[in-house]
Amino acid sequence: LYYADSDFEIVERLKIVAEKKQVKPAQLALAWILSKPGVCAPIIGASKMYQLEEAVAATSIKLSDEEIKTLEELYQPHRVL
């Protein structure tokens, strides 16, 4: 209902790219959303100082076009409930 099989593959790809870049998956996800035009202030859910520090560090992560393609190519839009 909420997930497609491809969603789990996307998460695996995110983990692989994050490991190659030596960053945490959450940081890579934040770097990805920051790479989208028009996104300047994503909402984060930091409840601890280290989470905020990791989020700030994510702003310096740059993704190549190939890395973005790897993360996006399997995505299938979901039905709005």
CORRAUR-V699065 format. One record per helix or strand of 3 or more residues. SS is the DSSP state (@ for helix, = for strand). FROM is the first residue (numbers start at 0). TO is the last residue. If there is no record, write none. Layout:
# CORRAUR-V699065
ss | from | to
SS | FROM | TO
SS | FROM | TO
This chain:
# CORRAUR-V699065
ss | from | to
@ | 4 | 20
@ | 24 | 33
@ | 48 | 57
@ | 64 | 71
